[in-house]
Amino acid sequence: MLADTTKDAIRAAYARLKDGLPGFRARASQGRMIAEVAKAFGRTGGVAVIEAPTGTGKSMAYLIAGVAVARFQKKKLLIATATVALQEQLVQRDIPLYLQLNGIEAKVALAKGRGRYLCPRNLMMAANSLNDTAQMGLAGFDADLALWTKPPQARDKQALTKLRSAFDRNEWNGDMDSAPEAVSDLLRPMVTTSAGGCTGRKCGQFMNCPFFAARRAVDDAEIIVANQDLVLADLTMPGEDEGWGGVILPRPDETLYIFDEGHHVPGKAIDRGASEVYMNVSVRQLSRLGRQVHAAYSLTDKQTLGKLSLDAGDAKLQELSNTLEELEKEIRLGWLPDPAETEPMYRGSLGQLPEAWVEHARALSLYTGEVQRWLTAVRRAVVEMTDGGPTQEALSRELGIALERIGKQASCWRAWAGEDTDGVPPLARWVTLSGDQQLVCHASAVSAGGLLRSVLWGNASGVLMTSATLSAGGNFRGFADAVGLPDDAVCLSLPSPFDLAAQARLEVPAMRTLPDAREAHAEEISEWLADNLDWDAGNLVLFTSRVKLDRVLQKLPIAQVRKVRAQGSLGKSQLIAEHCADIEAGKGSTLFGLASFGEGLDLPGKLCETVVITQLPFAVPTDPVGATYAEWLESRGRNPFIEVSIPEATRLLTQYCGRLIRNETDRGRIVLLDRRVVTKRYGSSMLKALPPFERIIERTP
């Protein structure tokens, strides 16, 4: 339990917030959140899930409780977000403000993945390669070690020169998010690196490396802000004493975790364990790897590496390549995709694939494991050479990247070859056909629960998950199942601090059609928008599919189309900036967006006075992960639509509604153009779960 000194520190911090923050308003929800976070962190391994609507002041609430408890327990406070925007808000505004108000000096670090930092070694190699573009790489390099896959554009040459100049003069710290020049998709992987491509302390640029400088800052920090992907990556790395985590970030048992934007955690945890293999590409990469291995044996002047001669190693690569081709033939014989399908897919029912495919996967799992062990030794020999010059640097990088690729293959084949555990959801296993007719093999967990139970719950000193939307109208069962929440976790849904009944109304117009009549529904949406939207105001119209968004846009009168800014036509930040500029100039502007515009978008006041939701946000039924999980629930006599689909759609609907009221003075309306909330049995429960807006449900004629 919390010591009295900790409680006193929390009360004092809250008092300083009230006294020192201009325009501060005491909010019961914020006070309750502070108390619950402190209580959870006061218990070893305590877990709290808190739904805190917009306006609660949740970041300041968890800082007040979290920093005090972490300092008294001598633990690290790690805040994980899903978006760069929230990371920047915390590091640049919220945390400095909290520290300033409380007169605290504490080291704060922003932790990012390796790919978000410049690799000085790769920058030098890329810049030097510009002197020999005729060979598309550094002088004397084999084509397989070339950096440029095609001749560099003038803008790439200019960007390279500027990056190198700014970094060499210490005018830039190597954070790619603040690069002094825009970096193209072609150039970015050439000047960054992955874990596989990094040689760590063996690299001549180690002491000059932005990533390792950031790592040192994390080691020294009391408060760390990171993205959820990095935190999940760390938690799933084997740590000390046969535990998990603590490799990139502090050890879980020495850390209090706060997952802000926590509704993203289940999906990100599932993605973390997903794997895929592009069959043709993998065979080509093995051929290229063979030539690079030949270069490694030649460069190191060794007869054997990893206990294998070059001929024996070649044979292992050929064995792996042959088995990949055999599996591809087996799949093509056993599966004839429907030519009418735009994205053909074969999904194993309950994750079960044909036995002939599984047999090949078992062999591939064995062969990839053998190649991994051998290739690790080959790369180590290259890395540990002295004075190997630029060839050594390039080979070290390429062999490391190849090792990562083999590792991803191995995880897919292990998943295909393995047997599912009784009583828990099976893995999803499926095959797709890409646009260029290439077979792609996939595997993924269907629930984050198993992963988080093994690496987070019970290992962390304490965990808070918070977001504006985690429940379905206060019911946390769906979220609890999705993350495998411990039975003793505290789940709390806080009321909005705004007077939503007075500030907003929810309208359900008398639509003639339902969304399943796609063409007719798109036609009616465009009619409703043309006739009923205030085109001289700020509006947000949300769609569940790009097809319907485009169809509605095609059917709108040209005068209205000119006032629409559709997602995808420009970058998101530029679209929003232009929208805001037009509203401020009194011109009126309407944003058309998909799911990513339905959350995290902050358009207060006149920037958004109407939110139109064209369709209830049910998940796509063809999603192989969701479909496998639904099958498993059905096999156990459960109803996936009631247990998963409705709660998740309700949570997303609440999230979309949250785009409207951002502060106490906002006013506006939310319009739902989907009559299923009235005509379907589940609709009334969804409406009931939404915040207490004034409701106007039109009757159909």
C-alpha positions in Angstrom: 0.0 0.0 0.0 1.0 3.6 -0.4 3.1 5.2 2.3 1.7 8.4 3.9 4.7 10.4 2.4 3.7 9.3 -1.1 0.0 10.3 -0.5 1.2 13.6 0.8 3.4 14.2 -2.3 0.4 13.4 -4.6 -1.9 15.8 -2.7 0.7 18.5 -2.8 1.3 18.0 -6.5 -2.4 18.3 -7.2 -2.6 21.4 -5.1 0.3 23.0 -7.1 -1.5 22.1 -10.3 -4.7 23.9 -9.1 -2.8 27.0 -7.9 -0.2 27.2 -10.8 -2.2 26.4 -13.9 -4.0 29.4 -15.4 -7.8 28.8 -15.9 -7.6 25.4 -14.0 -11.0 23.9 -13.3 -11.3 21.1 -10.7 -12.8 18.0 -12.3 -14.1 15.2 -10.2 -13.0 12.7 -12.9 -9.4 13.9 -12.8 -9.3 13.6 -9.0 -10.8 10.1 -9.1 -8.2 9.0 -11.8 -5.3 10.3 -9.7 -6.5 8.3 -6.7 -7.0 5.1 -8.7 -3.7 5.3 -10.5 -1.9 5.8 -7.2 -3.8 2.9 -5.7 -2.9 0.5 -8.5 0.8 1.5 -8.6 0.9 1.2 -4.8 0.3 -2.6 -5.2 3.1 -4.8 -6.5 2.0 -5.8 -10.0 -1.2 -3.7 -9.7 -3.2 -3.1 -12.9 -5.8 -0.4 -13.6 -7.8 0.2 -16.8 -9.3 3.7 -16.8 -11.5 5.1 -19.5 -11.1 8.8 -19.3 -13.1 10.9 -21.8 -11.8 14.1 -23.5 -11.4 16.9 -21.1 -10.6 14.7 -18.1 -6.9 15.9 -18.0 -5.7 12.3 -17.9 -2.0 13.0 -18.8 -1.7 15.3 -15.8 -3.6 12.8 -13.7 -1.3 9.9 -14.4 1.8 12.1 -14.1 0.8 13.4 -10.6 0.2 9.9 -9.3 2.8 8.0 -11.4 5.8 10.3 -10.8 5.2 10.4 -7.1 4.9 6.6 -6.7 7.8 5.9 -9.0 10.1 8.3 -7.1 9.2 6.8 -3.7 9.6 3.3 -5.0 12.8 4.2 -6.9 11.2 2.8 -10.1 11.1 4.1 -13.7 7.9 5.6 -15.1 7.4 4.5 -18.7 4.7 6.2 -20.8 3.8 4.3 -24.0 1.7 6.1 -26.7 0.4 5.0 -30.1 1.1 8.3 -31.9 4.1 10.6 -32.4 1.7 13.5 -31.8 1.0 12.4 -28.2 4.7 11.6 -27.6 5.6 15.2 -28.6 2.8 16.7 -26.5 4.1 14.8 -23.4 7.8 15.6 -23.9 7.4 19.2 -25.1 4.4 20.3 -23.0 2.8 18.1 -20.3 5.9 16.7 -18.6 7.9 19.9 -18.5 4.8 21.7 -17.1 4.3 19.1 -14.4 8.0 19.3 -13.4 8.0 23.1 -13.4 4.8 23.4 -11.3 6.3 21.0 -8.7 9.8 22.3 -8.7 11.2 18.8 -9.7 14.3 18.2 -11.6 14.0 14.8 -13.4 15.7 13.4 -16.5 13.2 12.8 -19.3 14.0 10.6 -22.4 12.1 10.0 -25.6 12.7 6.4 -26.7 12.2 5.4 -30.3 13.0 2.4 -32.4 16.3 2.1 -34.1 14.8 2.9 -37.5 13.9 6.4 -36.3 17.5 7.4 -35.9 20.3 8.1 -38.4 23.0 5.4 -38.8 26.2 7.4 -39.3 28.0 4.4 -40.9 25.2 4.0 -43.5 25.1 7.7 -44.1 28.9 7.8 -44.9 28.5 4.8 -47.2 25.6 6.3 -49.0 27.3 9.7 -49.4 30.5 8.1 -50.6 28.6 5.9 -53.1 27.6 9.1 -54.9 31.1 9.2 -56.3 30.6 6.0 -58.2 27.0 6.0 -59.4 28.1 4.2 -62.7 28.5 1.0 -60.7 25.4 1.9 -58.5 27.5 1.4 -55.4 30.9 1.8 -53.8 34.0 1.2 -55.9 35.0 -2.5 -56.1 31.8 -3.7 -54.5 30.0 -6.8 -55.8 26.5 -5.9 -57.3 24.9 -7.7 -54.3 26.5 -5.1 -51.9 25.4 -2.1 -53.9 23.4 0.5 -52.0 21.4 2.0 -54.9 18.8 -0.2 -56.5 18.5 2.5 -59.2 20.4 5.7 -60.0 19.9 8.4 -57.3 17.6 11.3 -58.0 18.9 14.8 -57.7 16.7 15.3 -54.5 18.3 12.3 -52.9 21.8 13.5 -53.6 20.8 16.9 -52.1 19.2 15.3 -49.1 22.3 13.1 -48.4 24.6 16.1 -48.6 22.5 18.2 -46.2 22.1 15.3 -43.7 25.8 14.7 -43.6 26.7 18.3 -43.4 24.2 19.0 -40.5 25.2 15.9 -38.6 29.0 16.5 -39.0 28.5 20.1 -37.8 26.5 19.0 -34.7 23.5 21.0 -36.0 21.3 17.9 -36.0 21.2 15.0 -33.5 20.3 12.3 -36.0 16.6 12.0 -35.0 15.0 11.2 -38.4 11.7 12.8 -37.3 13.5 16.2 -37.2 15.8 15.7 -40.2 16.9 19.0 -41.8 15.8 17.8 -45.2 12.9 15.6 -46.4 14.1 12.0 -46.9 12.5 9.8 -49.6 11.2 6.3 -49.2 14.2 5.1 -51.3 16.8 6.9 -49.2 15.5 6.4 -45.7 16.4 2.7 -45.3 19.9 3.5 -46.7 20.7 6.0 -44.0 19.0 4.1 -41.1 19.5 0.5 -39.9 17.6 -2.3 -38.2 18.9 -4.4 -35.3 20.2 -7.0 -37.8 22.1 -4.4 -39.8 23.8 -2.9 -36.7 27.2 -4.1 -35.5 26.9 -2.3 -32.1 30.2 -1.7 -30.3 32.1 -3.2 -33.2 31.1 -0.3 -35.4 33.6 2.5 -35.9 30.8 5.0 -35.4 29.5 3.6 -32.2 30.4 6.5 -30.0 28.9 8.9 -32.6 25.7 6.9 -33.0 22.4 8.8 -32.3 20.6 5.6 -31.5 23.1 4.6 -28.8 23.2 8.1 -27.5 19.4 7.9 -27.1 19.8 4.5 -25.4 22.2 6.0 -22.8 19.7 8.8 -22.2 17.0 6.2 -21.5 19.3 4.4 -19.0 19.7 7.7 -17.1 16.1 8.9 -17.2 13.4 8.7 -14.5 10.6 9.3 -17.0 10.6 7.7 -20.4 8.2 8.3 -23.2 8.1 5.7 -26.0 5.8 4.3 -28.6 3.8 1.2 -27.9 5.5 -0.8 -30.7 8.9 -0.3 -29.1 7.6 -1.2 -25.6 6.0 -4.4 -26.9 9.2 -5.2 -28.9 11.2 -4.9 -25.7 8.8 -6.9 -23.6 8.9 -9.8 -26.1 12.7 -10.0 -26.1 14.3 -12.6 -23.8 15.8 -10.8 -20.9 17.9 -11.8 -17.9 17.1 -14.8 -15.7 14.9 -16.4 -18.3 12.5 -13.5 -18.1 11.2 -11.1 -20.7 12.1 -7.5 -21.5 14.6 -5.0 -20.1 16.8 -5.3 -23.2 16.1 -1.9 -24.8 14.1 -0.3 -22.0 14.2 -0.7 -18.2 13.4 -4.2 -16.7 9.6 -4.7 -16.2 10.0 -5.4 -12.5 11.7 -2.0 -12.1 9.1 -0.1 -14.2 5.6 1.4 -13.8 4.0 1.3 -17.3 1.4 3.7 -18.5 -0.2 2.8 -21.9 -1.9 5.9 -23.1 -4.1 5.5 -26.2 -4.5 2.0 -24.7 -7.2 0.9 -27.1 -4.4 0.3 -29.7 -2.5 -2.2 -27.5 -4.5 -5.4 -28.5 -4.0 -4.8 -32.2 -0.3 -3.8 -31.8 0.4 -6.9 -29.7 -1.2 -9.1 -32.3 0.8 -7.4 -35.1 4.0 -8.0 -33.0 3.6 -11.7 -33.3 2.5 -11.8 -37.0 4.7 -13.2 -39.7 4.6 -13.5 -43.5 6.8 -15.0 -46.2 6.8 -13.8 -49.8 7.7 -17.1 -51.6 9.3 -15.9 -54.8 11.2 -13.0 -53.1 12.5 -15.4 -50.4 14.0 -17.7 -53.1 15.6 -14.8 -54.9 17.0 -13.4 -51.5 18.5 -16.9 -50.8 20.3 -16.8 -54.1 21.7 -13.3 -53.3 22.6 -14.5 -49.8 24.7 -17.3 -51.3 26.9 -14.8 -53.2 27.3 -12.7 -50.1 28.3 -15.7 -48.0 30.9 -16.6 -50.7 32.3 -13.0 -50.2 32.4 -13.6 -46.5 34.4 -16.8 -46.7 36.8 -15.0 -49.2 37.1 -11.9 -47.1 37.8 -13.8 -43.8 40.0 -16.3 -45.6 38.5 -19.1 -43.6 37.9 -22.7 -44.7 35.0 -23.2 -42.3 32.6 -20.9 -40.5 30.1 -22.1 -38.0 31.6 -25.6 -38.4 30.6 -25.7 -42.1 32.7 -25.5 -45.2 31.5 -23.2 -48.0 30.2 -26.2 -50.0 28.3 -27.5 -47.0 26.8 -24.0 -46.4 25.8 -23.7 -50.0 24.1 -27.1 -49.8 22.0 -25.9 -46.8 20.9 -22.8 -48.6 20.0 -24.9 -51.7 18.0 -27.3 -49.5 16.1 -24.4 -48.0 15.4 -22.9 -51.4 14.3 -26.2 -52.9 11.9 -26.8 -50.0 10.4 -23.3 -50.4 9.7 -24.1 -54.1 8.2 -27.5 -53.3 5.8 -25.9 -50.8 4.8 -23.3 -53.4 4.0 -26.0 -55.9 2.0 -27.9 -53.2 0.0 -24.8 -52.4 -0.7 -24.0 -56.1 -1.8 -27.6 -56.7 -4.1 -27.6 -53.7 -5.6 -24.1 -54.0 -7.2 -22.6 -57.1 -8.1 -18.9 -56.3 -11.3 -17.5 -57.7 -10.4 -15.3 -60.6 -13.2 -12.9 -59.6 -11.6 -12.2 -56.3 -9.6 -9.0 -56.1 -7.5 -10.2 -53.1 -7.6 -14.0 -53.2 -7.1 -15.8 -49.9 -7.0 -19.3 -48.5 -7.6 -19.4 -44.8 -7.2 -22.5 -42.7 -10.5 -23.2 -40.8 -9.7 -22.9 -37.1 -6.1 -22.3 -38.2 -5.7 -25.8 -39.7 -3.9 -26.2 -43.0 -3.7 -29.2 -45.3 -1.3 -31.8 -43.9 1.0 -31.7 -47.0 1.6 -28.0 -46.4 2.3 -28.6 -42.8 4.8 -31.3 -43.6 6.8 -28.9 -45.8 6.5 -26.2 -43.1 8.1 -28.7 -40.6 11.0 -29.2 -42.9 11.3 -25.4 -43.5 11.3 -24.8 -39.8 14.2 -27.2 -39.4 16.2 -25.8 -42.3 15.7 -22.1 -41.4 16.9 -22.9 -37.9 20.1 -24.5 -39.2 20.7 -21.6 -41.7 20.2 -19.1 -38.8 22.8 -20.7 -36.6 25.4 -21.0 -39.4 24.7 -17.5 -40.8 25.1 -16.0 -37.3 28.6 -17.5 -37.1 29.4 -16.2 -40.7 28.4 -12.7 -39.8 30.2 -12.8 -36.5 33.4 -13.7 -38.3 33.0 -10.7 -40.7 32.1 -8.3 -37.9 35.1 -9.3 -35.8 37.6 -8.7 -38.6 40.1 -5.9 -38.3 40.7 -3.5 -41.2 38.2 -5.1 -43.5 37.4 -1.7 -45.1 34.2 -0.7 -46.8 33.5 -4.3 -48.0 33.5 -5.5 -44.4 31.0 -2.8 -43.4 28.7 -3.5 -46.3 28.9 -7.3 -45.8 28.2 -6.9 -42.0 25.1 -4.9 -42.8 23.8 -7.2 -45.6 24.4 -10.4 -43.6 22.6 -8.9 -40.6 19.6 -7.9 -42.6 19.6 -11.4 -44.2 19.6 -13.0 -40.7 16.6 -10.9 -39.8 14.8 -12.1 -42.9 15.6 -15.7 -42.2 14.4 -15.2 -38.6 11.0 -13.9 -39.9 10.7 -16.9 -42.2 11.5 -19.2 -39.3 8.8 -17.8 -37.1 6.2 -18.2 -39.9 7.2 -21.9 -40.5 7.2 -22.6 -36.7 3.7 -21.2 -36.6 2.6 -23.3 -39.6 4.3 -26.5 -38.2 3.3 -26.1 -34.6 0.2 -27.5 -32.9 -2.3 -25.2 -31.1 -2.8 -25.5 -27.4 -6.1 -26.9 -26.2 -8.4 -24.3 -24.5 -6.8 -21.2 -26.1 -7.5 -19.6 -29.4 -5.6 -21.1 -32.3 -3.1 -19.2 -34.6 -4.6 -17.9 -37.8 -2.8 -19.4 -40.8 -3.5 -18.3 -44.3 -2.2 -17.7 -47.9 -2.8 -14.8 -50.2 -2.0 -14.1 -53.8 -0.4 -10.7 -54.4 -1.1 -8.4 -57.3 1.9 -9.8 -59.2 0.6 -13.4 -58.6 3.1 -14.1 -55.9 2.1 -16.5 -53.1 2.4 -15.1 -49.6 2.2 -17.3 -46.5 1.0 -15.7 -43.2 0.6 -16.6 -39.5 -0.7 -14.6 -36.6 -2.1 -14.9 -33.1 -5.8 -14.0 -33.0 -5.7 -12.6 -29.5 -3.2 -10.5 -27.5 -4.2 -12.1 -24.3 -1.7 -15.0 -24.3 1.2 -12.8 -25.2 0.5 -10.1 -22.6 -0.1 -12.7 -19.9 3.3 -14.1 -20.5 5.3 -10.9 -20.8 3.5 -8.1 -19.0 0.9 -9.0 -16.4 2.8 -10.3 -13.3 6.2 -9.1 -14.6 5.7 -5.4 -14.5 5.8 -3.4 -11.2 2.5 -1.8 -12.2 0.4 -1.1 -15.3 -2.1 1.5 -16.2 -4.0 1.3 -19.5 -6.0 4.4 -20.4 -7.9 6.0 -23.3 -11.0 7.9 -24.0 -12.6 4.7 -25.2 -11.9 1.3 -23.8 -15.3 -0.1 -23.0 -18.7 -0.5 -24.6 -20.9 1.8 -22.5 -18.9 1.0 -19.3 -18.7 -2.8 -20.1 -15.0 -3.8 -20.2 -15.4 -7.5 -21.0 -14.4 -7.1 -24.6 -11.2 -5.2 -23.8 -10.4 -7.5 -20.8 -10.6 -10.6 -23.1 -8.6 -8.8 -25.8 -5.6 -8.2 -23.5 -6.0 -11.1 -21.1 -6.5 -8.8 -18.2 -5.8 -10.2 -14.7 -8.9 -10.9 -12.6 -7.8 -8.5 -9.9 -7.4 -5.5 -12.4 -9.5 -2.4 -11.6 -11.7 -1.2 -14.5 -13.2 2.2 -14.3 -15.2 4.3 -16.7 -15.1 8.0 -15.7 -17.9 10.4 -16.7 -17.3 13.2 -19.2 -16.5 16.6 -17.5 -18.6 18.3 -20.3 -22.4 18.8 -20.3 -22.9 16.7 -23.3 -26.7 16.7 -23.3 -26.6 20.5 -23.6 -23.6 20.8 -25.9 -24.4 18.2 -28.6 -27.2 16.3 -30.2 -27.2 12.9 -31.9 -29.4 12.7 -35.0 -30.4 9.6 -36.9 -32.2 10.8 -40.1 -35.0 8.8 -41.7 -32.8 7.1 -44.3 -34.5 4.9 -46.9 -31.6 2.5 -47.4 -29.2 0.5 -45.2 -25.4 0.2 -45.8 -25.7 -3.3 -47.4 -27.4 -1.7 -50.4 -24.0 -0.1 -51.2 -24.8 1.9 -54.4 -28.2 3.1 -53.1 -26.8 4.0 -49.7 -23.9 5.9 -51.3 -26.5 7.8 -53.4 -28.6 8.6 -50.4 -25.6 9.8 -48.3 -24.6 12.2 -51.1 -28.2 13.5 -51.3 -28.3 14.0 -47.5 -25.0 15.8 -47.4 -25.9 18.1 -50.4 -29.2 19.1 -48.8 -28.6 19.0 -45.0 -24.9 19.8 -44.3 -23.9 23.4 -43.6 -21.2 23.8 -46.3 -20.2 27.2 -45.0 -19.1 25.6 -41.6 -16.5 23.1 -40.5 -17.5 19.5 -40.9 -16.1 16.0 -40.6 -17.6 13.1 -42.6 -16.4 9.6 -41.6 -16.5 6.5 -43.9 -15.7 2.8 -43.2 -14.3 2.2 -46.8 -12.4 4.1 -49.4 -14.8 2.8 -52.1 -17.8 4.4 -50.5 -16.0 7.6 -49.8 -15.0 7.9 -53.5 -18.5 6.9 -54.6 -20.2 9.6 -52.5 -17.7 12.2 -53.7 -18.5 11.3 -57.3 -22.2 11.8 -56.7 -22.0 15.1 -54.9 -22.8 18.3 -56.8 -19.6 20.0 -58.0 -20.2 23.1 -55.9 -19.9 20.9 -52.7 -17.0 18.8 -54.0 -14.9 22.0 -54.2 -15.4 22.4 -50.4 -14.3 18.8 -49.6 -10.9 17.7 -48.5 -10.7 14.0 -48.9 -8.2 11.8 -47.0 -5.5 10.6 -49.4 -5.5 13.6 -51.7 -2.8 15.2 -49.5 -0.9 14.3 -46.4 -3.1 14.3 -43.2 -1.4 17.2 -41.6 -1.5 19.3 -44.7 -5.2 18.5 -45.2 -6.1 19.6 -41.7 -3.9 22.7 -41.9 -5.8 23.8 -45.1 -9.1 22.9 -43.5 -8.4 25.1 -40.5 -7.1 28.0 -42.7 -10.4 28.0 -44.7 -12.6 27.9 -41.6 -10.6 30.8 -40.1 -11.1 32.7 -43.3 -14.9 32.1 -43.1 -15.0 29.9 -46.3 -16.3 26.6 -44.9 -14.6 23.3 -45.3 -15.5 19.6 -45.0 -13.1 16.8 -44.3 -13.9 13.3 -45.7 -11.9 10.7 -43.8 -11.6 7.0 -42.9 -10.9 5.3 -39.6 -7.7 7.2 -38.8 -9.7 10.5 -39.0 -12.1 9.1 -36.4 -9.7 9.2 -33.6 -6.9 11.5 -32.4 -8.2 14.4 -34.5 -8.6 17.6 -32.4 -10.8 20.2 -34.2 -12.3 22.4 -31.5 -14.9 25.1 -31.8 -15.9 26.1 -35.3 -13.3 23.9 -36.9 -15.8 21.0 -36.5 -19.5 21.7 -35.8 -21.0 18.6 -37.4 -19.6 15.1 -37.4 -21.3 12.8 -39.9 -20.8 9.0 -39.4 -22.0 7.3 -42.6 -22.0 3.7 -41.4 -21.5 1.7 -38.1 -17.8 0.8 -37.9 -18.1 -3.0 -37.9 -14.8 -4.9 -38.7 -14.3 -6.3 -42.2 -15.7 -9.8 -42.1 -12.9 -11.2 -44.3 -10.1 -10.3 -41.9 -8.4 -13.7 -41.4 -7.4 -13.0 -37.8 -10.9 -11.9 -36.7 -12.5 -14.7 -38.7 -10.3 -17.4 -37.1 -11.1 -16.0 -33.6 -14.8 -15.9 -34.4 -14.7 -19.5 -35.5 -13.0 -20.5 -32.3 -15.6 -18.7 -30.2 -18.4 -20.4 -32.1 -16.7 -23.8 -31.6 -17.1 -23.2 -27.9 -20.7 -22.2 -28.1 -20.1 -18.5 -27.9 -21.4 -15.7 -30.1 -18.6 -13.7 -31.7 -20.9 -11.0 -33.0 -22.3 -10.2 -29.6 -19.0 -10.7 -27.7 -16.6 -9.1 -30.1 -18.2 -7.3 -33.1 -20.8 -5.2 -31.3 -18.6 -4.1 -28.4 -15.7 -3.1 -30.8 -18.1 -1.3 -33.1 -19.6 0.5 -30.1 -16.2 1.6 -28.9 -15.2 2.9 -32.3 -18.6 4.7 -32.7 -18.0 6.4 -29.3 -14.5 7.3 -30.5 -15.9 8.9 -33.7 -18.5 10.8 -31.7 -15.6 12.2 -29.5 -14.4 14.2 -32.5 -17.1 16.8 -31.8 -16.9 18.2 -28.3 -13.4 19.0 -27.4 -13.9 21.6 -24.6 -16.6 23.3 -22.5 -17.6 25.8 -25.1 -18.0 23.5 -28.1 -21.5 23.0 -29.6 -22.6 20.8 -32.5 -24.3 17.7 -33.8 -23.4 14.1 -34.7 -25.4 12.6 -37.5 -25.5 8.8 -38.0 -26.6 7.8 -41.5 -27.1 4.1 -40.6 -30.6 3.1 -39.6 -29.4 -0.2 -38.1 -29.2 1.5 -34.7 -33.0 1.7 -35.0 -34.0 -1.3 -37.0 -31.6 -4.0 -35.6 -32.0 -5.6 -32.1 -28.4 -4.7 -31.2 -28.9 -1.1 -32.2 -30.7 0.0 -29.0 -27.8 -1.3 -26.9 -25.3 0.6 -29.0 -27.3 3.8 -28.8 -27.6 3.4 -25.0 -23.8 2.9 -24.7 -23.1 6.2 -26.4 -22.5 9.4 -24.3 -25.6 11.2 -23.1 -26.1 13.5 -26.1 -29.6 14.9 -26.8 -31.1 12.4 -29.2 -33.2 13.1 -32.3 -34.4 9.8 -34.0 -36.4 10.6 -37.1 -39.3 8.3 -37.9 -39.3 6.8 -41.4 -42.4 7.6 -43.5 
